[in-house]
C-alpha cells in the first residue's frame, strides 16, 4: 500500500491514501476473480478496461472518444 500511496502523491492526487486504497482493492478483486475463473482473454480485457478507467478518474484525464 505504501508504494501505491507514494505513486499517487507523486502524481499530485488530492487524496493519495484513499486513491491507493481504491486501487489496491481493485487489484485484489481482479486477482481473486482470476483465481476463480482462470485465464480468460475476455476477462483480461475487461479488467484492463476497468483498471484504465479507474486510473483516468484518479488522474482526471478525459476518456478517449470511441469511434
N, C-alpha and C positions, 0 to 999 in steps of 0.2 A: 504494500500500500504506500510505503514511503516514496518509492521511486515514481509511482504514478502521481502522487501529490506534488513532488518536485517538478515533474513534467508540466503539470497544469499551472504551477507557479511561474515557470519559465515562459510559458506562452501567454501569461497575463490573465489567467482566469480570476474572476472576482471571488469565486468560492472554490479554491483548489481542493480542499479536503472533501467537500461534498461531491465535486466532479470526479475525484479519484474513487470515492465510494461507489458512485453510479457505474463508472467504467469497470471497476473490479467486479461488481455484482453481475454486470452484463457478460463479462468474460467467463465468470464461474458458471453462469446459466448456460452459456454456449458449450462449455466443456462438459457439463452434465448431460445436455441433450446429445452431444456427440457420443458419450458413453452409452446412452440409452439406445440410440438409433444406429450407431456405427457410421462409417464413412458413406456419405451420400452427396453426390455432386450438387443436387438442387439445394439441399440443406446448407451446404457450404456457401453457395452463392447468396442465399437468404441471410445467413449470418454475417457475411461481409457487408451486405446492404444495410443491415441493422447497425453494425459497428460504424460504418461510414456515416450513417445518418446521425448517430449519437455524437461522433466527433465533430461533425459540421454544426450541430446545435451548440455544443460547448464553445467551439471556435467562433461561432457567429458568421460562418461563411454561407453564402447562398447555395441553394440546390441547383445543380445543372438542369437546364431545360431538356425535357425528353421530347425527341422528335417523333 
